[in-house]
């Protein structure tokens, strides 16, 4: 996986969300991003799978709102 390190110059912060039960491909991507951006804020969850409505069972995801709000 090629990750452009210049991305960090375009953002104040980088946040990465992962769930312990997501697919292996997502876990590999998470590791690559974590290694590429040492200052990234990591948000690791239990039992959220891929953070879609089908898996969450709700449209509410306050943790991402806390990160994204101005």
mmCIF file of the N, C-alpha and C atoms, coordinates in Angstrom:
data_MODEL
# 
_entry.id   MODEL 
# 
loop_
_atom_site.group_PDB 
_atom_site.id 
_atom_site.type_symbol 
_atom_site.label_atom_id 
_atom_site.label_alt_id 
_atom_site.label_comp_id 
_atom_site.label_asym_id 
_atom_site.label_entity_id 
_atom_site.label_seq_id 
_atom_site.pdbx_PDB_ins_code 
_atom_site.Cartn_x 
_atom_site.Cartn_y 
_atom_site.Cartn_z 
_atom_site.occupancy 
_atom_site.B_iso_or_equiv 
_atom_site.pdbx_formal_charge 
_atom_site.auth_seq_id 
_atom_site.auth_comp_id 
_atom_site.auth_asym_id 
_atom_site.auth_atom_id 
_atom_site.pdbx_PDB_model_num 
ATOM 1   N N  . UNK A 1 1  ? 0.842   -1.166 0.000  1.00 0.00 ? 1  UNK A N  1 
ATOM 2   C CA . UNK A 1 1  ? 0.000   0.000  0.000  1.00 0.00 ? 1  UNK A CA 1 
ATOM 3   C C  . UNK A 1 1  ? 0.893   1.236  0.000  1.00 0.00 ? 1  UNK A C  1 
ATOM 4   N N  . UNK A 1 2  ? 0.652   2.131  -0.949 1.00 0.00 ? 2  UNK A N  1 
ATOM 5   C CA . UNK A 1 2  ? 1.389   3.384  -1.017 1.00 0.00 ? 2  UNK A CA 1 
ATOM 6   C C  . UNK A 1 2  ? 0.571   4.475  -0.354 1.00 0.00 ? 2  UNK A C  1 
ATOM 7   N N  . UNK A 1 3  ? 1.171   5.143  0.613  1.00 0.00 ? 3  UNK A N  1 
ATOM 8   C CA . UNK A 1 3  ? 0.497   6.228  1.316  1.00 0.00 ? 3  UNK A CA 1 
ATOM 9   C C  . UNK A 1 3  ? 1.310   7.491  1.109  1.00 0.00 ? 3  UNK A C  1 
ATOM 10  N N  . UNK A 1 4  ? 0.669   8.527  0.611  1.00 0.00 ? 4  UNK A N  1 
ATOM 11  C CA . UNK A 1 4  ? 1.327   9.805  0.370  1.00 0.00 ? 4  UNK A CA 1 
ATOM 12  C C  . UNK A 1 4  ? 1.516   10.525 1.701  1.00 0.00 ? 4  UNK A C  1 
ATOM 13  N N  . UNK A 1 5  ? 2.738   10.620 2.162  1.00 0.00 ? 5  UNK A N  1 
ATOM 14  C CA . UNK A 1 5  ? 3.023   11.266 3.447  1.00 0.00 ? 5  UNK A CA 1 
ATOM 15  C C  . UNK A 1 5  ? 2.663   12.743 3.420  1.00 0.00 ? 5  UNK A C  1 
ATOM 16  N N  . UNK A 1 6  ? 2.523   13.330 2.242  1.00 0.00 ? 6  UNK A N  1 
ATOM 17  C CA . UNK A 1 6  ? 2.145   14.735 2.117  1.00 0.00 ? 6  UNK A CA 1 
ATOM 18  C C  . UNK A 1 6  ? 0.729   15.021 2.581  1.00 0.00 ? 6  UNK A C  1 
ATOM 19  N N  . UNK A 1 7  ? -0.056  13.985 2.755  1.00 0.00 ? 7  UNK A N  1 
ATOM 20  C CA . UNK A 1 7  ? -1.434  14.168 3.241  1.00 0.00 ? 7  UNK A CA 1 
ATOM 21  C C  . UNK A 1 7  ? -1.431  14.875 4.583  1.00 0.00 ? 7  UNK A C  1 
ATOM 22  N N  . UNK A 1 8  ? -0.467  14.575 5.408  1.00 0.00 ? 8  UNK A N  1 
ATOM 23  C CA . UNK A 1 8  ? -0.430  15.184 6.745  1.00 0.00 ? 8  UNK A CA 1 
ATOM 24  C C  . UNK A 1 8  ? -0.233  16.690 6.671  1.00 0.00 ? 8  UNK A C  1 
ATOM 25  N N  . UNK A 1 9  ? 0.297   17.203 5.568  1.00 0.00 ? 9  UNK A N  1 
ATOM 26  C CA . UNK A 1 9  ? 0.452   18.644 5.401  1.00 0.00 ? 9  UNK A CA 1 
ATOM 27  C C  . UNK A 1 9  ? -0.869  19.334 5.088  1.00 0.00 ? 9  UNK A C  1 
ATOM 28  N N  . UNK A 1 10 ? -1.879  18.558 4.720  1.00 0.00 ? 10 UNK A N  1 
ATOM 29  C CA . UNK A 1 10 ? -3.167  19.116 4.320  1.00 0.00 ? 10 UNK A CA 1 
ATOM 30  C C  . UNK A 1 10 ? -4.195  19.126 5.443  1.00 0.00 ? 10 UNK A C  1 
ATOM 31  N N  . UNK A 1 11 ? -3.854  18.553 6.575  1.00 0.00 ? 11 UNK A N  1 
ATOM 32  C CA . UNK A 1 11 ? -4.818  18.423 7.668  1.00 0.00 ? 11 UNK A CA 1 
ATOM 33  C C  . UNK A 1 11 ? -4.185  18.826 8.989  1.00 0.00 ? 11 UNK A C  1 
ATOM 34  N N  . UNK A 1 12 ? -5.009  19.370 9.869  1.00 0.00 ? 12 UNK A N  1 
ATOM 35  C CA . UNK A 1 12 ? -4.520  19.700 11.213 1.00 0.00 ? 12 UNK A CA 1 
ATOM 36  C C  . UNK A 1 12 ? -4.213  18.431 11.988 1.00 0.00 ? 12 UNK A C  1 
ATOM 37  N N  . UNK A 1 13 ? -5.090  17.453 11.845 1.00 0.00 ? 13 UNK A N  1 
ATOM 38  C CA . UNK A 1 13 ? -4.942  16.170 12.535 1.00 0.00 ? 13 UNK A CA 1 
ATOM 39  C C  . UNK A 1 13 ? -5.427  15.058 11.626 1.00 0.00 ? 13 UNK A C  1 
ATOM 40  N N  . UNK A 1 14 ? -4.903  13.879 11.866 1.00 0.00 ? 14 UNK A N  1 
ATOM 41  C CA . UNK A 1 14 ? -5.374  12.685 11.162 1.00 0.00 ? 14 UNK A CA 1 
ATOM 42  C C  . UNK A 1 14 ? -5.935  11.750 12.219 1.00 0.00 ? 14 UNK A C  1 
ATOM 43  N N  . UNK A 1 15 ? -7.173  11.325 11.999 1.00 0.00 ? 15 UNK A N  1 
ATOM 44  C CA . UNK A 1 15 ? -7.844  10.393 12.900 1.00 0.00 ? 15 UNK A CA 1 
ATOM 45  C C  . UNK A 1 15 ? -8.133  9.112  12.131 1.00 0.00 ? 15 UNK A C  1 
ATOM 46  N N  . UNK A 1 16 ? -7.864  7.988  12.768 1.00 0.00 ? 16 UNK A N  1 
ATOM 47  C CA . UNK A 1 16 ? -8.097  6.696  12.138 1.00 0.00 ? 16 UNK A CA 1 
ATOM 48  C C  . UNK A 1 16 ? -9.011  5.881  13.045 1.00 0.00 ? 16 UNK A C  1 
ATOM 49  N N  . UNK A 1 17 ? -10.098 5.392  12.468 1.00 0.00 ? 17 UNK A N  1 
ATOM 50  C CA . UNK A 1 17 ? -11.079 4.596  13.208 1.00 0.00 ? 17 UNK A CA 1 
ATOM 51  C C  . UNK A 1 17 ? -10.987 3.147  12.757 1.00 0.00 ? 17 UNK A C  1 
ATOM 52  N N  . UNK A 1 18 ? -10.998 2.238  13.713 1.00 0.00 ? 18 UNK A N  1 
ATOM 53  C CA . UNK A 1 18 ? -10.977 0.808  13.403 1.00 0.00 ? 18 UNK A CA 1 
ATOM 54  C C  . UNK A 1 18 ? -11.761 0.066  14.484 1.00 0.00 ? 18 UNK A C  1 
ATOM 55  N N  . UNK A 1 19 ? -12.343 -1.025 14.101 1.00 0.00 ? 19 UNK A N  1 
ATOM 56  C CA . UNK A 1 19 ? -13.015 -1.892 15.061 1.00 0.00 ? 19 UNK A CA 1 
ATOM 57  C C  . UNK A 1 19 ? -12.274 -3.227 15.105 1.00 0.00 ? 19 UNK A C  1 
ATOM 58  N N  . UNK A 1 20 ? -12.200 -3.804 16.273 1.00 0.00 ? 20 UNK A N  1 
ATOM 59  C CA . UNK A 1 20 ? -11.458 -5.055 16.445 1.00 0.00 ? 20 UNK A CA 1 
ATOM 60  C C  . UNK A 1 20 ? -12.020 -6.198 15.602 1.00 0.00 ? 20 UNK A C  1 
ATOM 61  N N  . UNK A 1 21 ? -13.264 -6.076 15.138 1.00 0.00 ? 21 UNK A N  1 
ATOM 62  C CA . UNK A 1 21 ? -13.864 -7.152 14.361 1.00 0.00 ? 21 UNK A CA 1 
ATOM 63  C C  . UNK A 1 21 ? -14.090 -6.783 12.886 1.00 0.00 ? 21 UNK A C  1 
ATOM 64  N N  . UNK A 1 22 ? -13.366 -5.769 12.407 1.00 0.00 ? 22 UNK A N  1 
ATOM 65  C CA . UNK A 1 22 ? -13.451 -5.413 10.990 1.00 0.00 ? 22 UNK A CA 1 
ATOM 66  C C  . UNK A 1 22 ? -12.697 -6.458 10.165 1.00 0.00 ? 22 UNK A C  1 
ATOM 67  N N  . UNK A 1 23 ? -12.839 -6.386 8.857  1.00 0.00 ? 23 UNK A N  1 
ATOM 68  C CA . UNK A 1 23 ? -12.181 -7.342 7.955  1.00 0.00 ? 23 UNK A CA 1 
ATOM 69  C C  . UNK A 1 23 ? -10.659 -7.203 8.042  1.00 0.00 ? 23 UNK A C  1 
ATOM 70  N N  . UNK A 1 24 ? -9.964  -8.268 7.734  1.00 0.00 ? 24 UNK A N  1 
ATOM 71  C CA . UNK A 1 24 ? -8.498  -8.272 7.784  1.00 0.00 ? 24 UNK A CA 1 
ATOM 72  C C  . UNK A 1 24 ? -7.892  -7.195 6.879  1.00 0.00 ? 24 UNK A C  1 
ATOM 73  N N  . UNK A 1 25 ? -8.505  -6.961 5.710  1.00 0.00 ? 25 UNK A N  1 
ATOM 74  C CA . UNK A 1 25 ? -7.987  -5.939 4.795  1.00 0.00 ? 25 UNK A CA 1 
ATOM 75  C C  . UNK A 1 25 ? -8.020  -4.562 5.457  1.00 0.00 ? 25 UNK A C  1 
ATOM 76  N N  . UNK A 1 26 ? -9.066  -4.291 6.219  1.00 0.00 ? 26 UNK A N  1 
ATOM 77  C CA . UNK A 1 26 ? -9.177  -3.004 6.908  1.00 0.00 ? 26 UNK A CA 1 
ATOM 78  C C  . UNK A 1 26 ? -8.148  -2.895 8.028  1.00 0.00 ? 26 UNK A C  1 
ATOM 79  N N  . UNK A 1 27 ? -7.911  -3.992 8.714  1.00 0.00 ? 27 UNK A N  1 
ATOM 80  C CA . UNK A 1 27 ? -6.901  -4.001 9.779  1.00 0.00 ? 27 UNK A CA 1 
ATOM 81  C C  . UNK A 1 27 ? -5.511  -3.767 9.197  1.00 0.00 ? 27 UNK A C  1 
ATOM 82  N N  . UNK A 1 28 ? -5.238  -4.323 8.020  1.00 0.00 ? 28 UNK A N  1 
ATOM 83  C CA . UNK A 1 28 ? -3.950  -4.098 7.368  1.00 0.00 ? 28 UNK A CA 1 
ATOM 84  C C  . UNK A 1 28 ? -3.805  -2.638 6.949  1.00 0.00 ? 28 UNK A C  1 
ATOM 85  N N  . UNK A 1 29 ? -4.873  -2.060 6.434  1.00 0.00 ? 29 UNK A N  1 
ATOM 86  C CA . UNK A 1 29 ? -4.841  -0.645 6.061  1.00 0.00 ? 29 UNK A CA 1 
ATOM 87  C C  . UNK A 1 29 ? -4.630  0.229  7.292  1.00 0.00 ? 29 UNK A C  1 
ATOM 88  N N  . UNK A 1 30 ? -5.293  -0.110 8.368  1.00 0.00 ? 30 UNK A N  1 
ATOM 89  C CA . UNK A 1 30 ? -5.139  0.620  9.621  1.00 0.00 ? 30 UNK A CA 1 
ATOM 90  C C  . UNK A 1 30 ? -3.671  0.607  10.066 1.00 0.00 ? 30 UNK A C  1 
ATOM 91  N N  . UNK A 1 31 ? -3.042  -0.545 10.011 1.00 0.00 ? 31 UNK A N  1 
ATOM 92  C CA . UNK A 1 31 ? -1.637  -0.661 10.419 1.00 0.00 ? 31 UNK A CA 1 
ATOM 93  C C  . UNK A 1 31 ? -0.737  0.178  9.521  1.00 0.00 ? 31 UNK A C  1 
ATOM 94  N N  . UNK A 1 32 ? -1.002  0.161  8.220  1.00 0.00 ? 32 UNK A N  1 
ATOM 95  C CA . UNK A 1 32 ? -0.194  0.941  7.283  1.00 0.00 ? 32 UNK A CA 1 
ATOM 96  C C  . UNK A 1 32 ? -0.339  2.441  7.552  1.00 0.00 ? 32 UNK A C  1 
ATOM 97  N N  . UNK A 1 33 ? -1.560  2.889  7.784  1.00 0.00 ? 33 UNK A N  1 
ATOM 98  C CA . UNK A 1 33 ? -1.795  4.308  8.077  1.00 0.00 ? 33 UNK A CA 1 
ATOM 99  C C  . UNK A 1 33 ? -1.156  4.685  9.402  1.00 0.00 ? 33 UNK A C  1 
ATOM 100 N N  . UNK A 1 34 ? -1.317  3.832  10.395 1.00 0.00 ? 34 UNK A N  1 
ATOM 101 C CA . UNK A 1 34 ? -0.725  4.087  11.717 1.00 0.00 ? 34 UNK A CA 1 
ATOM 102 C C  . UNK A 1 34 ? 0.793   4.230  11.604 1.00 0.00 ? 34 UNK A C  1 
ATOM 103 N N  . UNK A 1 35 ? 1.414   3.388  10.793 1.00 0.00 ? 35 UNK A N  1 
ATOM 104 C CA . UNK A 1 35 ? 2.862   3.445  10.627 1.00 0.00 ? 35 UNK A CA 1 
ATOM 105 C C  . UNK A 1 35 ? 3.307   4.658  9.812  1.00 0.00 ? 35 UNK A C  1 
ATOM 106 N N  . UNK A 1 36 ? 2.500   5.069  8.847  1.00 0.00 ? 36 UNK A N  1 
ATOM 107 C CA . UNK A 1 36 ? 2.856   6.201  7.995  1.00 0.00 ? 36 UNK A CA 1 
ATOM 108 C C  . UNK A 1 36 ? 2.692   7.537  8.714  1.00 0.00 ? 36 UNK A C  1 
ATOM 109 N N  . UNK A 1 37 ? 1.723   7.604  9.618  1.00 0.00 ? 37 UNK A N  1 
ATOM 110 C CA . UNK A 1 37 ? 1.430   8.853  10.312 1.00 0.00 ? 37 UNK A CA 1 
ATOM 111 C C  . UNK A 1 37 ? 1.541   8.629  11.814 1.00 0.00 ? 37 UNK A C  1 
ATOM 112 N N  . UNK A 1 38 ? 2.746   8.760  12.317 1.00 0.00 ? 38 UNK A N  1 
ATOM 113 C CA . UNK A 1 38 ? 3.012   8.484  13.728 1.00 0.00 ? 38 UNK A CA 1 
ATOM 114 C C  . UNK A 1 38 ? 2.191   9.348  14.679 1.00 0.00 ? 38 UNK A C  1 
ATOM 115 N N  . UNK A 1 39 ? 1.794   10.533 14.232 1.00 0.00 ? 39 UNK A N  1 
ATOM 116 C CA . UNK A 1 39 ? 1.024   11.445 15.084 1.00 0.00 ? 39 UNK A CA 1 
ATOM 117 C C  . UNK A 1 39 ? -0.483  11.271 14.951 1.00 0.00 ? 39 UNK A C  1 
ATOM 118 N N  . UNK A 1 40 ? -0.909  10.316 14.139 1.00 0.00 ? 40 UNK A N  1 
ATOM 119 C CA . UNK A 1 40 ? -2.347  10.109 13.941 1.00 0.00 ? 40 UNK A CA 1 
ATOM 120 C C  . UNK A 1 40 ? -3.018  9.735  15.258 1.00 0.00 ? 40 UNK A C  1 
ATOM 121 N N  . UNK A 1 41 ? -4.233  10.234 15.427 1.00 0.00 ? 41 UNK A N  1 
ATOM 122 C CA . UNK A 1 41 ? -5.037  9.876  16.594 1.00 0.00 ? 41 UNK A CA 1 
ATOM 123 C C  . UNK A 1 41 ? -5.764  8.579  16.257 1.00 0.00 ? 41 UNK A C  1 
ATOM 124 N N  . UNK A 1 42 ? -5.574  7.571  17.083 1.00 0.00 ? 42 UNK A N  1 
ATOM 125 C CA . UNK A 1 42 ? -6.152  6.256  16.823 1.00 0.00 ? 42 UNK A CA 1 
ATOM 126 C C  . UNK A 1 42 ? -7.403  6.067  17.672 1.00 0.00 ? 42 UNK A C  1 
ATOM 127 N N  . UNK A 1 43 ? -8.469  5.605  17.033 1.00 0.00 ? 43 UNK A N  1 
ATOM 128 C CA . UNK A 1 43 ? -9.737  5.341  17.706 1.00 0.00 ? 43 UNK A CA 1 
ATOM 129 C C  . UNK A 1 43 ? -10.072 3.873  17.461 1.00 0.00 ? 43 UNK A C  1 
ATOM 130 N N  . UNK A 1 44 ? -9.880  3.065  18.483 1.00 0.00 ? 44 UNK A N  1 
ATOM 131 C CA . UNK A 1 44 ? -10.063 1.621  18.353 1.00 0.00 ? 44 UNK A CA 1 
ATOM 132 C C  . UNK A 1 44 ? -11.307 1.212  19.131 1.00 0.00 ? 44 UNK A C  1 
ATOM 133 N N  . UNK A 1 45 ? -12.222 0.542  18.445 1.00 0.00 ? 45 UNK A N  1 
ATOM 134 C CA . UNK A 1 45 ? -13.506 0.174  19.015 1.00 0.00 ? 45 UNK A CA 1 
ATOM 135 C C  . UNK A 1 45 ? -13.664 -1.337 19.086 1.00 0.00 ? 45 UNK A C  1 
ATOM 136 N N  . UNK A 1 46 ? -14.625 -1.748 19.878 1.00 0.00 ? 46 UNK A N  1 
ATOM 137 C CA . UNK A 1 46 ? -14.999 -3.155 20.006 1.00 0.00 ? 46 UNK A CA 1 
ATOM 138 C C  . UNK A 1 46 ? -16.344 -3.368 19.305 1.00 0.00 ? 46 UNK A C  1 
ATOM 139 N N  . UNK A 1 47 ? -16.452 -4.385 18.520 1.00 0.00 ? 47 UNK A N  1 
ATOM 140 C CA . UNK A 1 47 ? -17.733 -4.848 17.967 1.00 0.00 ? 47 UNK A CA 1 
ATOM 141 C C  . UNK A 1 47 ? -18.488 -3.812 17.138 1.00 0.00 ? 47 UNK A C  1 
ATOM 142 N N  . UNK A 1 48 ? -17.796 -3.010 16.338 1.00 0.00 ? 48 UNK A N  1 
ATOM 143 C CA . UNK A 1 48 ? -18.461 -2.044 15.448 1.00 0.00 ? 48 UNK A CA 1 
ATOM 144 C C  . UNK A 1 48 ? -18.327 -2.449 13.984 1.00 0.00 ? 48 UNK A C  1 
ATOM 145 N N  . UNK A 1 49 ? -17.561 -3.508 13.733 1.00 0.00 ? 49 UNK A N  1 
ATOM 146 C CA . UNK A 1 49 ? -17.286 -4.024 12.385 1.00 0.00 ? 49 UNK A CA 1 
ATOM 147 C C  . UNK A 1 49 ? -16.810 -2.904 11.465 1.00 0.00 ? 49 UNK A C  1 
ATOM 148 N N  . UNK A 1 50 ? -17.596 -2.552 10.425 1.00 0.00 ? 50 UNK A N  1 
ATOM 149 C CA . UNK A 1 50 ? -17.132 -1.583 9.429  1.00 0.00 ? 50 UNK A CA 1 
ATOM 150 C C  . UNK A 1 50 ? -17.862 -0.239 9.556  1.00 0.00 ? 50 UNK A C  1 
ATOM 151 N N  . UNK A 1 51 ? -18.449 0.032  10.716 1.00 0.00 ? 51 UNK A N  1 
ATOM 152 C CA . UNK A 1 51 ? -19.076 1.318  11.015 1.00 0.00 ? 51 UNK A CA 1 
ATOM 153 C C  . UNK A 1 51 ? -20.192 1.691  10.046 1.00 0.00 ? 51 UNK A C  1 
ATOM 154 N N  . UNK A 1 52 ? -20.923 0.707  9.557  1.00 0.00 ? 52 UNK A N  1 
ATOM 155 C CA . UNK A 1 52 ? -22.067 0.998  8.697  1.00 0.00 ? 52 UNK A CA 1 
ATOM 156 C C  . UNK A 1 52 ? -23.342 0.694  9.479  1.00 0.00 ? 52 UNK A C  1 
ATOM 157 N N  . UNK A 1 53 ? -24.443 1.247  9.025  1.00 0.00 ? 53 UNK A N  1 
ATOM 158 C CA . UNK A 1 53 ? -25.722 1.106  9.716  1.00 0.00 ? 53 UNK A CA 1 
ATOM 159 C C  . UNK A 1 53 ? -26.046 -0.360 10.008 1.00 0.00 ? 53 UNK A C  1 
ATOM 160 N N  . UNK A 1 54 ? -25.820 -1.198 9.042  1.00 0.00 ? 54 UNK A N  1 
ATOM 161 C CA . UNK A 1 54 ? -26.110 -2.628 9.210  1.00 0.00 ? 54 UNK A CA 1 
ATOM 162 C C  . UNK A 1 54 ? -25.360 -3.206 10.421 1.00 0.00 ? 54 UNK A C  1 
ATOM 163 N N  . UNK A 1 55 ? -24.145 -2.784 10.636 1.00 0.00 ? 55 UNK A N  1 
ATOM 164 C CA . UNK A 1 55 ? -23.332 -3.310 11.737 1.00 0.00 ? 55 UNK A CA 1 
ATOM 165 C C  . UNK A 1 55 ? -23.560 -2.561 13.043 1.00 0.00 ? 55 UNK A C  1 
ATOM 166 N N  . UNK A 1 56 ? -23.751 -1.244 12.954 1.00 0.00 ? 56 UNK A N  1 
ATOM 167 C CA . UNK A 1 56 ? -23.940 -0.444 14.164 1.00 0.00 ? 56 UNK A CA 1 
ATOM 168 C C  . UNK A 1 56 ? -25.331 -0.609 14.756 1.00 0.00 ? 56 UNK A C  1 
ATOM 169 N N  . UNK A 1 57 ? -26.318 -0.817 13.876 1.00 0.00 ? 57 UNK A N  1 
ATOM 170 C CA . UNK A 1 57 ? -27.692 -0.939 14.342 1.00 0.00 ? 57 UNK A CA 1 
ATOM 171 C C  . UNK A 1 57 ? -28.322 0.403  14.667 1.00 0.00 ? 57 UNK A C  1 
ATOM 172 N N  . UNK A 1 58 ? -27.619 1.493  14.364 1.00 0.00 ? 58 UNK A N  1 
ATOM 173 C CA . UNK A 1 58 ? -28.113 2.839  14.623 1.00 0.00 ? 58 UNK A CA 1 
ATOM 174 C C  . UNK A 1 58 ? -27.376 3.822  13.719 1.00 0.00 ? 58 UNK A C  1 
ATOM 175 N N  . UNK A 1 59 ? -27.984 4.971  13.501 1.00 0.00 ? 59 UNK A N  1 
ATOM 176 C CA . UNK A 1 59 ? -27.312 6.025  12.749 1.00 0.00 ? 59 UNK A CA 1 
ATOM 177 C C  . UNK A 1 59 ? -26.443 6.880  13.670 1.00 0.00 ? 59 UNK A C  1 
ATOM 178 N N  . UNK A 1 60 ? -26.579 6.694  14.960 1.00 0.00 ? 60 UNK A N  1 
ATOM 179 C CA . UNK A 1 60 ? -25.811 7.468  15.928 1.00 0.00 ? 60 UNK A CA 1 
ATOM 180 C C  . UNK A 1 60 ? -24.396 6.926  16.047 1.00 0.00 ? 60 UNK A C  1 
ATOM 181 N N  . UNK A 1 61 ? -23.449 7.817  15.959 1.00 0.00 ? 61 UNK A N  1 
ATOM 182 C CA . UNK A 1 61 ? -22.043 7.476  16.152 1.00 0.00 ? 61 UNK A CA 1 
ATOM 183 C C  . UNK A 1 61 ? -21.370 8.718  16.747 1.00 0.00 ? 61 UNK A C  1 
ATOM 184 N N  . UNK A 1 62 ? -21.672 9.009  18.016 1.00 0.00 ? 62 UNK A N  1 
ATOM 185 C CA . UNK A 1 62 ? -21.200 10.262 18.630 1.00 0.00 ? 62 UNK A CA 1 
ATOM 186 C C  . UNK A 1 62 ? -19.689 10.403 18.668 1.00 0.00 ? 62 UNK A C  1 
ATOM 187 N N  . UNK A 1 63 ? -18.967 9.313  18.665 1.00 0.00 ? 63 UNK A N  1 
ATOM 188 C CA . UNK A 1 63 ? -17.510 9.387  18.720 1.00 0.00 ? 63 UNK A CA 1 
ATOM 189 C C  . UNK A 1 63 ? -16.933 10.092 17.494 1.00 0.00 ? 63 UNK A C  1 
ATOM 190 N N  . UNK A 1 64 ? -17.518 9.846  16.336 1.00 0.00 ? 64 UNK A N  1 
ATOM 191 C CA . UNK A 1 64 ? -17.020 10.507 15.129 1.00 0.00 ? 64 UNK A CA 1 
ATOM 192 C C  . UNK A 1 64 ? -17.462 11.973 15.102 1.00 0.00 ? 64 UNK A C  1 
ATOM 193 N N  . UNK A 1 65 ? -18.616 12.250 15.642 1.00 0.00 ? 65 UNK A N  1 
ATOM 194 C CA . UNK A 1 65 ? -19.083 13.634 15.731 1.00 0.00 ? 65 UNK A CA 1 
ATOM 195 C C  . UNK A 1 65 ? -18.126 14.462 16.597 1.00 0.00 ? 65 UNK A C  1 
ATOM 196 N N  . UNK A 1 66 ? -17.675 13.897 17.694 1.00 0.00 ? 66 UNK A N  1 
ATOM 197 C CA . UNK A 1 66 ? -16.756 14.611 18.585 1.00 0.00 ? 66 UNK A CA 1 
ATOM 198 C C  . UNK A 1 66 ? -15.461 14.982 17.863 1.00 0.00 ? 66 UNK A C  1 
ATOM 199 N N  . UNK A 1 67 ? -15.021 14.148 16.953 1.00 0.00 ? 67 UNK A N  1 
ATOM 200 C CA . UNK A 1 67 ? -13.793 14.408 16.213 1.00 0.00 ? 67 UNK A CA 1 
ATOM 201 C C  . UNK A 1 67 ? -14.037 15.408 15.084 1.00 0.00 ? 67 UNK A C  1 
ATOM 202 N N  . UNK A 1 68 ? -15.175 15.304 14.418 1.00 0.00 ? 68 UNK A N  1 
ATOM 203 C CA . UNK A 1 68 ? -15.433 16.083 13.203 1.00 0.00 ? 68 UNK A CA 1 
ATOM 204 C C  . UNK A 1 68 ? -16.035 17.462 13.442 1.00 0.00 ? 68 UNK A C  1 
ATOM 205 N N  . UNK A 1 69 ? -16.628 17.691 14.585 1.00 0.00 ? 69 UNK A N  1 
ATOM 206 C CA . UNK A 1 69 ? -17.293 18.982 14.771 1.00 0.00 ? 69 UNK A CA 1 
ATOM 207 C C  . UNK A 1 69 ? -16.264 20.108 14.865 1.00 0.00 ? 69 UNK A C  1 
ATOM 208 N N  . UNK A 1 70 ? -16.695 21.285 14.419 1.00 0.00 ? 70 UNK A N  1 
ATOM 209 C CA . UNK A 1 70 ? -15.768 22.450 14.423 1.00 0.00 ? 70 UNK A CA 1 
ATOM 210 C C  . UNK A 1 70 ? -15.435 22.918 15.826 1.00 0.00 ? 70 UNK A C  1 
# 
